[in-house]
Amino acid sequence: GFNLSKGERFDLSKAAPGLSKVRIGLGWEPNNQPNGPDFDLDVSAFAIDGNFKIPSDSYFVFYGQVGAGNGIEDEREKGLFRPITEDKSILGAIDDPDGKRSDGSDDEDMIINLTLINAKVEQIIICVTICKYPHDNKKDRRTLDLNFGMVNDCYIRIINDLTGEEIAKYELKENFGKEDAVEFGRLYRVGRAWEFEAMGRGSLGSLGALVESYT
């Protein structure tokens, strides 16, 4: 795969001719502080139109949608459900609450079928946020103080889901000592092709702040 730096753009269609389905993998190291609060990172996506807004609530893809009955069972992980957009193009992640799921693979991932994306969608923003009290599993108030500067080896990578081949990877090297939300990158249309930009844009307010930006 190709290692990207912040601001770099990458032609996915040229790197993998015929690319139709991509998997976005997210990885990070668990908190190694004894009895420290869990690092519960979540990957989500905003599929936005020409006005930089999601066309409908379905195009905000995050694990919380499953509770609303908008999930589909993962064929590889029976009994676990992924959120899904109304056009069936984006399957969201199965939640990893502490970063310990990884055994040499990704902690969370989402799947994007490029051939099914609604024509009104021009970009798909891939975001990673830190889940905080009271939304965390353990209801640990210490999570309120967490930021990306505390998390090690955080990355996203783009994989050809049909072949398993890694196409590109973006490792978070910027010092986000306050931010609890990062827009890692975006997939965007260039004619009939798709490209990817490593954005690396941090913000405060976790997932809620991003929702306000794109709704």
N, C-alpha and C positions, 0 to 999 in steps of 0.2 A: 504494500500500500504506500501511498504518498503522504508524507507528514506535512501538515499545513501549519502555517503561522497565522496569527491574527491579521485579518484583512486580505489574505490570499483567496483567490478564486480558482475553481477547479472544474473543468468540463467533464462531467460524469459520462455523458453520452460518447465522448471521444475516447475516454479511458476504458470504457466497457461497452463497445458497440452492441446494440440490441438490448441494452439494459432495460428491464421492465419492472423489476421489483427490488427495492433496497431495504436493508435492515439497518436501523440506526442503533448502535450499541453504546451504552453508557457504563463506565466503570469508575470506581473510586476505592480508596482504602478505608476500612472501618476505623473508628476512633480507637487508638491504641493506648489512650489514657486509662489507667485502672479505674473502673467504675464510672468512667466518663459518660456523658450523654451520647446516645447513638447518633451517627451521621445518617439520617434518612434523606437521601437525595431522590428526586423524582424527575424523570424526563417527560416532557409534554410537548405538544405541538399546536401551533395556531396556523391554520390554512387560511390565508387572507386574500382578499380580492384587490382590485386596482385602487380602492380607497383605503387600503391598509387596515381593513376590518374583516372579521370573520363573517361570511355570508349568513350563517345561522349558528346556534349554540353547538350543533353537532360538529362543527369544524374547530372547536376547542377540544383537543383530545388529551385527557388526563385520567389517571386511574380512578378518580372519584365518580366518573360516569357509570362505572359498572353497577354502583349502588342504585342507579336510576333505572336499571333494567336495560341498559344500552350496551350490554356486553356480549361477547361471543367466546365460546370455549376454545382454548388453545389446543390444537391437535397434538402438539408435542408435550403439553403439560396438562393432562386430563384433570378436570375438576377446577382448573384455574381459568379465569375469564379476563378477556381484554376488552377495553372500550373500542368502539368502532364508529367511523363517520357514516352519515346516512348514505353516501355513495359507495360505501364499502372499500374506499381507497386506503384508509389509514387505520391500522390496528395499533392501539396504544399499548403501554407497558403493563406487565404484571409487577406489582409493587415489591420492592426489596426494602425492608424497613431499617436495615443497618449496614448494608454493604458487604455482608458475609456470604451471600449466595454464590459469588464468583469462585470458580475453581479453575482459573486459567481462562475463563470466558468473561462475558460481560455480566454486570449485575442486573441491569435492566435493558430492555430493547423495545423498539417499536418497528413495525413493518409498514412500508409505503408501496402500494402498487401504483406506479406512475401511469399505467395505461387506464386506470379507472378514475383519476382525479378529475373533478368537475372542471369544465372549461373556464368557469368564472374564477377559479383559484389560480393566482399568479405566483404566489410564494408560499412556502411552508417554513415557518420559523420554529427551529428546534431549541427548546428552553430546558434548563435544569435549575431546580429550586431546592432549597433546604426546607424540609417539613418541620414546623415548629409547634410548640404548645399553643392551643390545646388539640391540635390536629394530629400530633404524633401518637404512636401506639401506646407508649408508656406514660403519657401525660406528665412528661418531665419538664418542669419550668426552666431548667438549665438550657434547653434547646433555644430559648429566646435570645441567647447571646451568641449563637453560632453564626459563622460566616464562612465564605469559601477560602479565606486565608488559612483556616484551620484544617482544611481537607487536602489530603495528599493524593497525587497520581490520579487526578480527575480528567477524564477524556470522553470524547465521543468518537466513534468511527463509523464509516459507511461501508457496508458489505453488500455485495451482490447476493441477494437472498437465494437465488437459484443455483449458484455455484459454491457459495460459502467464501468466496475470495474477498479479502479486504481491499477496498478501492482507495480510501483515504482516511486519515486520522488527524484529529485536532486535540492536542494535549493542552490543558489549561495551565499556562506558565505565568500569566499575569498575576499580580498581587492584589487580590480582592479581599482586603482586610476588614471591610465593612459590609460588603454586598452579600445578600443571601439569595440572589437570583441572577442567572447569567443566560443571556441569549447566545448560545454557542454558535449557531450558524443558521443558514437558510438555504433551502433548495428553491431555485427560481427558474422560470421558463425563459429560454432564448429561442424564439421560434418554436420548433417542435422538440428541441433538445432541452435537457435539464443541466444546470450547473449548480455548484455549491460554493458558498462563501463562508469562511471562518470569521464570525463576527466578534466574539469575545466581548460582548457588551454587558457589563454588570449593572445591577440596580438594587435598590432597597425595597422592602415590602413583600418579599417572597412572591408566591404565585398570584396573590391578589393584585399586586401592582401591575403585573403583566396582563392580567385579565382586563383591567381598566384601559390599558393601552390599545387593545385590539378589539374591544367591543363598543 
